[in-house]
Amino acid sequence: MAELNTKDRHKLRSTQFAYVDSKGEEHLPIHDESHVRNAIARFNQTEFESKAAKEHARRKILSAAQTHGIEVDEDSNIHRPSSSYRAG
């Protein structure tokens, strides 16, 4: 995965992250293929403030995967709607 340093991270728009919490902190960048793949892998390691926020992030990641031509296994946790704040 391409390194995303602090300077480059600040150049990204909030819409280029799967999740922005209530404090404005941005999580799971999805601006390029390698970061989308990383967001898929780290989705269940991320804590969300609500089920709705987790579901919104899940849909954004799936949309970004489709945009970048990434096939998501139907059996993966991210392919199914979220049922908890964080997978345990």
N, C-alpha and C positions, 0 to 999 in steps of 0.2 A: 504494500500500500504506500502511496506517496505520502511523504511527511507533510503535515499541516502545522507550520509554526504559528506562533501567536500573531505575528503581523498578517499573515495570509488568512488566518481564521477570522480576524477582525474585518477583513475585506468582504467576507461572505455576508449575504443578506439573511435575515432571520428565516426567510422562506426556504433557505438552502439547508435547514436543519429539520430533522424529523420531529423534534420536540423542543419547545421553549417553555421553561417553567414560569411560575408566577413572579419570580424575581428577575426574569429576563435572561436567565442563564440558558445558553443554547447547548443542546445535546444531540448527538448522532448526526454529524454532517452527511448530507446526501447529494453533494454537488457534482460528484464524478463517480465513475463505475467502481473504483476501488473502495471509496468511502461508503457507497451503497452496500457493497458486499460486507464491509466491516459493520455497518449498522445492522444488517441482517444477523450477523454472528453475535453481536452484543445486545440485541434487543431485549432479551430476557435477563440481562445483567443490569439493566437500567431501571432505576426507581422512578416511578411516575406519581404525580400528585393525585390522580384519580383514574378510574377505569376509562372514563371518556378520553382523557389525555393519552392514555396508552393506546386506545383504539384509534385515535386520530393519527398518532405517530405510526402505528402499524400500517394504516392505509397510505400514508405519505411514503413510507419505505417501499411498499409494494408498487406504488405508482412510479417511483423513481427507478425501481428495478425494471419495470416494463419499459420505461423511457430509454434505459441504457441496455436493453436487450438481455437482461439477466433473468434466467429461468429459475423460479423459486419452487422447490420441491413441495408438492401438495401435502406431504406429511410433516413439513417443518412447522414449528410453533408459530412462526410469523404468518403463516398462510391462514391460520384459523383465528377467528375473532378472540380477543383477549377476555379472560375470565377472572384475572386477578391483577393486582398492582404489580407484582413481580413474581416470576416463576421461582419456585423453591426446589 
